[in-house]
Amino acid sequence: MISEEYCEIFKALSHPIRLSIVCGLLKKGKCNVNTMSQRLNLSQSLISQHVNILKKAKIIKGYREKNIIWYKIENELTIKLLKNIDLGLCNK
């Protein structure tokens, strides 16, 4: 039987914006909402909503440096899954 952790990860990554955020973090290591917003050409509020879903799923975590919050993937299982199933999704 598939574990709940796998289900939560796939559920959180099932939206194209969240998948794009995580792929970007996989490539860059860390990023802030402002940069994500510019790169994806979406509003900061929309990006923040998706970041919160990823945080609740324990896929990413935020770290404060002065007045900027940097996000990075904290879930090793997510990193392994994306690297193993990568069909070019995170290489664009």
Phi, psi and omega in degrees: 000142181284137182288158177299325181299316177300315182299317179296320179296310181296324178297314181293326182273002184286350178262135183303324180292315180295321177296320177296319178299312183292321177297319177297319178291326178296321180284316188268337182094309177209159180197159175249166184299321181300313180293318177302316180300314180294315183291325181267355181057047179228160181292152178298324181293321178294316178299317180299321178299316181288324176298319179297322177295318179294325177292316179297327178280000179060036177267318180236164178219146180258144178230129182271131170234106186057247183253015180244135174257120178262138179247144175212159179288127180250349186263109182298326179297320178298316179299314179298315180299312182295321179290326181281328182257006183299116176246034182097357182300318185260012180251004183284000000 
